Amino acid sequence: LPPLPAAVEVATYRIVQEALTNVTRHARARTCSVCLRVGGEVDLQITDDGVGIPTARHAGVGLNSIHERASELGGSCVIKSTPGAGTHIMVSLPGI
């Protein structure tokens, strides 16, 4: 990987850590994948095949933390989930 600003490295690590923690605690997933792509930006995709986020449930501390870390660096975060069909987290952070 090319050298990245320290803040981007830390945010990337913490976002992946939080996403994997959520998969472990809540998703009841069989599989989870993490894709990291670095170009002009750092793009992260974390996808699981778990139960999804229930529609009646609001984002908890973990999902809010992911959003906050991305926005603090001027990045974006989109979380898509369908009950019974898993969750897909897409984060883009300014990189180089």
C-alpha positions in Angstrom: 0.0 0.0 0.0 1.1 3.6 -0.6 1.9 5.7 2.5 -1.3 7.2 3.9 -1.8 10.0 6.4 -1.8 8.6 10.0 -5.4 9.8 10.6 -6.6 7.8 7.6 -4.7 4.7 8.6 -6.2 4.9 12.1 -9.7 5.6 10.9 -9.5 2.7 8.4 -8.4 0.3 11.1 -11.0 1.4 13.6 -13.8 1.3 11.0 -13.0 -2.3 10.0 -12.6 -3.2 13.7 -16.0 -1.8 14.5 -17.7 -3.4 11.5 -16.2 -6.8 12.4 -17.2 -6.4 16.0 -20.8 -5.8 14.9 -20.7 -8.8 12.6 -19.5 -11.0 15.5 -22.0 -9.6 18.1 -25.1 -9.1 16.0 -25.2 -10.5 12.5 -25.1 -14.3 13.0 -23.3 -14.4 9.7 -21.6 -17.4 8.1 -19.3 -15.2 6.0 -17.9 -11.7 6.0 -15.6 -10.0 3.5 -13.5 -6.9 3.8 -12.3 -5.2 0.7 -9.7 -2.4 0.8 -8.9 -0.4 -2.3 -6.4 2.5 -2.3 -6.1 5.0 -5.1 -6.8 8.7 -4.8 -9.1 7.6 -2.0 -9.3 4.8 0.5 -12.4 2.7 -0.3 -13.6 0.1 2.2 -16.4 -2.4 1.8 -17.4 -4.8 4.5 -20.2 -7.2 3.6 -21.8 -10.0 5.6 -24.5 -12.6 4.9 -26.1 -12.3 8.4 -29.5 -11.3 9.6 -29.3 -7.7 8.6 -30.2 -4.7 10.7 -33.8 -4.9 11.9 -35.9 -2.1 10.5 -37.3 -1.2 13.9 -33.7 -0.8 15.3 -31.9 2.5 15.1 -28.1 2.7 14.5 -26.2 2.0 17.7 -22.9 3.2 19.0 -20.9 1.1 16.5 -22.6 2.3 13.3 -22.6 5.9 14.5 -18.9 5.6 15.2 -18.3 4.4 11.7 -20.2 7.3 10.3 -18.4 9.8 12.6 -14.9 8.6 11.7 -15.6 8.9 8.0 -17.2 12.3 8.2 -14.4 13.7 10.5 -12.0 13.1 7.6 -14.3 14.5 4.9 -15.2 11.0 3.8 -18.5 9.3 3.3 -20.3 6.2 4.7 -23.3 4.3 3.3 -24.8 1.3 5.2 -27.3 -0.9 3.4 -29.0 -3.7 5.1 -32.0 -5.9 4.3 -33.4 -7.9 7.2 -32.5 -11.6 6.6 -30.0 -10.7 3.8 -27.0 -9.2 5.5 -25.3 -5.8 5.7 -23.1 -3.9 3.3 -20.9 -1.0 4.6 -19.2 1.3 2.1 -16.8 3.9 3.3 -14.7 6.3 1.2 -11.9 8.3 2.9 -9.6 10.9 1.3 -6.3 9.1 0.8 -3.2 10.5 -0.7 
